[in-house]
Amino acid sequence: MALQFVVGNSGAGKSHFLYQRVLDEAGRHPDRRYLVIVPEQFGMQTQKELVSMSGRGGLLNIDVLSFQRLAYRIFEEVGGDARPVLEDTGKTLVLQRVVQEQRKNLKVLGDSLEKPGTVSQMKSLVSELMQYDISPAGVDQLLEVSARQPVLFHKLKDVQVIYRAFREYLRERYMTTEEILDVVCERVDKSRMLRGSEVVLDGFTGFTPVQCKLLRKLLALASQVTVAVTLNPRMDRKKLHSPQNLFRMSGQLMASLEKMAREERVEILEEIRVEPGEKSRFGQAEALDFLEKDLFRYGKREYAKDQDAIRIFSARNPRRELEYMARTILKLVRMEGYQFRDFAVICGSLADYGPYAREVMESCGIPYFLDEKHTILMNPFVEYLRSLLNLLTENFSYESVFRCLRCGLTDLTIREIDQLENYCVALGIRGFSQWDQHWVRRYRGLEEGQAEEINRIREKFLAEIRPLAEGMKEKHLTVRDRTRLLAEFIIERNMQEKLQQQQEELTREGRQALAQEYAQIYRLVMELFDKVVQILGDEEISLKDYQQILEAGFQEARVGILPPSLDQVVVGDIERTRLKDIKVLFFVGANDSVIPRRSGGSGLLSEADREFLEGQQVELSPTARESMYIQKFYLYLALTRPSRRLYLSFALSGGQGEALGPAYLIPMIHRMYPALTVTDAERPEELLEAAQQPGQSLGFLIEGLRRAAQGEDSPQWRELFSWFMESPQWQELCRKWVDAAFLWKPEDKISRSVARAIYGNVLENSATQLERFAACAFAHFLQYGLQIAPREQYEFRPADMGNVIHQALEQFSMNLKKHRLSWKTLTEEQRESLIDESVEEVAADYGNTILHSSARNEYMIQRMKRILRRTVWALQQQLAAGDYEPSRFEVVFSMENDLEAVNFTLSEDEKIRLKGRIDRMDRCEQEDRIYVKVIDYKSGNTSLDLIALYYGLQLQLVVYMNAAVEIEQRQHPEKTVEPAGIFYYQVKDPLTEGSLADTQEKIQEKLLALLRPNGLVRADGAVIATLDHDLAEGKVKKSAVIPASVNKDGSLSRTSSAATGEQFRILSDYVNRKIRSIGRQILDGNVEINPYQMKKRTACDYCEYRGVCGFDERIPGYHFRNLPLFDGEELWKRMEDARQ
């Protein structure tokens, strides 16, 4: 019995020395067993290497094993545990069930374990406890040491509950992978294979406690255990204990084995020191040898010679980084005779770089193997099953139904799904009871025939889902029952055939990695079902709990992709990927965001928790601080793997465009190699390398197109462009790229004949439609020409509140008339009653009864009643302040009214006629004249802006005034009808500042001032007197009911919003001219993308067509139409000049 270490730096030739010694010894002692134990990833490579070195084409008495395979070999010899092994997915399933059963006993973690992914974190923690040989009783000791840490104590208490229940569940049923070595240790003494054998361990950087238990047994049974350790053989061992020492992990490994050897009375032989020689890794690369000797050391030596073994490059983003890498690989293969298996790629973050690596490698035709098992959650088949269960547990909620339909595995077409979704969104279809009845309601724009078609689609979908839905809703079902129902549903839906068709399509497209995933996914899902039944089969379970168990299983399941060939590029990460015989290594993504990597442990135990437990001598996975030192050692191992060349690279920005900086490693290498410079991966001479084959040169071509659009190009790029344009395969796509690169604002005009076909000879528009044209002609064309509208949605939005209040005010006025009541004489009690009645009548029918669809919307009814009470009170006060009586409400005018004020001739056969609805007209009748006041209710904060009116952006009030005056004039031809004012009234229930001492009258005065209408009043003393008695009589200086105030002499102040009778006529004439101008432009075919900009406001601010027009000021031809401002005097002059 003996223990011996073989030590040497990375690349010194330790493995070669050990393998040669084993082969020599095995040849001399054919009756002795030799076991070479390596990490799982090294197994096949080590076997190949030993066979190659043996020269005999086989190994008779040498076995290459991992710890796991060694365990099974021992079980085969001496007999194993009858319990089946529970791997990670099985553990997750059991833990999910344990959590469900123990939820009531959990004080801290109960709620958090409901979140996605947290059961997986619990599984990691449980696995960690088992790996470090901590039993449920051992958790008691953790509780004792953490008694004064209340948060940690209660967290560990919950962990203990789950851990104990988990182990209890497994008892006599299953054995976990972590327990295999424990079981082996109990039986290994009976093994004849191990007794007297020679054991060699290579490729390990450390051992877990359970592995150490087995090693203790091996030391006692084997004739000799030899361990390869990466360590500077000349280093003082006393320095190895420092956390900062690069080889601390190696020192800990040796110390633990030596301690076990002494305890087992095993002889410790003198270590063998392997010095670099002919067989060392860096025999042909002096610069790499220097890197191995000095990297992360405290010396400050510099490599002053010229060298090309180490290079650094930077790129704009990860994709560009990998494109440069791919070009370099192809160049080296083509020019220097390398094979693809000579290369490896290590990523700072495989999660970030893996997807880009797939795309780049496949586009360049480089065979590769991505060393990771990735989640199956994003596979459409898995998502379909998850969404099915979600649909059933959420009772056909909108989100769950269309999550299921959008997976693409139902029998519905995309068009049919769109039709269903439009209907459900517009009418708020929720729940199975609504899906299971014939749909009769219709939304705006839905034709009768379309409604029947939608019902056919609904029935088609339900026919697919109903058998599963009805089966799953049965009570007292077991896990086996529910899994059988789901499996039968999958078989009946021919899912295996559908997945096979998709796999074949992916294979034809050359997407081999994804095709392999589709080839495995059906089997993986069925295996998961088998595990669920095997582990939990006869337990009665609710549908919700069953969904959670399957969800946990899907989250844990991983799909592995088989290497496409032996000649391939391995892509991996720093810690997981084990590399051998690599000539060229690319270390990509060497950014400060991932190196050093920030580790947070298992997730359930915080970093502070782990550091506290470490201080109490509790051995668990390394803390974040320790992980930083460990990562440095892994970096050293990775960077010293290549024998010929090392490329390091970093990105200047991440996948989302965020700025990134290089990792500390880059300047460190710079200091070691002062002559080394950073290559720009996108400089012209580097990009020219891309022009070797189409897949590689696309980036160069597109980048060149961008520069050509800016007036820059190069002869090399012109040659490449010519090749693409002459290639039949790429010609059409290249033309599209040219169009995109030289994108210009398109022609914004349709012919007059097309315009007349759309609008007709007689334009029927509202003032709002004309204002939309004035804001942006293209938006008007989309909304009113093509009649493109946002999808109807079954929800109550702020705009809906305005609509309801408008309708309720109209209903209030009708109810007043019905009950023969007057605005001015209405009592508070009558007002309250009529408001409640009016709001309820409108709410009952509005938006397919949406106001009664939820508690929130029911509350909105009460809120609107409160707003209307304040509004009607304020309107009463405003009427009481003057001589006006409401004469008409919701006055509708249209082309049928034949009003001259809203009918305009544009040419001999072209006209424009306006339609609209005046919210309220008030009238003050005198002996020889009638004054008219127009009020428009607004739920938003709208103010009359005469500059906006000048540009056509606010025509409504003047159009209404012209119509109102003509309506009254026709009614009273014997009198002169004149406008008294045009006003916006904002419907709201404001809060006012005050004190407890304020009287009710004082508070109401403040409220009335806050509710003052804004607009334009007639600057005439007689008119002012009809509008506000108090202002006219000098009782107040500022009116609470109109936008006017007076000076000391009684004249209107400059702050008043007022216009003379002549100015009102100027306004009227100007607006009429503006209407004719806009009408002619519409019929001329103007559909220009010409949004206005006035101050900070633009037509694009709230435009629902922003995603349609493509307006972008960075594209030539696109710009805002800036509307200059001017003072009131110039405004009136401009409008008056327009009359000439």
QUISUL-V726648 format. One record per helix or strand of 3 or more residues. SS is the DSSP state (@ for helix, = for strand). FROM is the first residue (numbers start at 0). TO is the last residue. Records with the same first field share a line. If there is no record, write none. Layout:
BEGIN
SS = FROM-TO / FROM-TO
END
This chain:
BEGIN
= = 1-7 / 33-37 / 61-64 / 83-85 / 173-175 / 197-201 / 223-229 / 309-314 / 342-346 / 367-369 / 372-374 / 557-559 / 568-572 / 583-587 / 644-650 / 677-679 / 761-765 / 884-892 / 902-904 / 910-924 / 928-937 / 975-985 / 1013-1017 / 1091-1093
@ = 13-27 / 39-53 / 66-77 / 87-104 / 111-113 / 117-130 / 135-144 / 149-169 / 176-189 / 208-220 / 236-240 / 247-262 / 285-293 / 317-335 / 339-341 / 349-363 / 379-392 / 397-404 / 413-426 / 431-434 / 447-471 / 478-491 / 494-507 / 511-535 / 542-555 / 606-614 / 623-638 / 663-671 / 683-689 / 693-708 / 714-725 / 730-740 / 751-758 / 766-774 / 776-784 / 797-817 / 827-844 / 849-851 / 854-879 / 894-896 / 899-901 / 945-949 / 955-970 / 999-1009 / 1020-1026 / 1028-1031 / 1060-1082 / 1105-1108 / 1127-1136
END
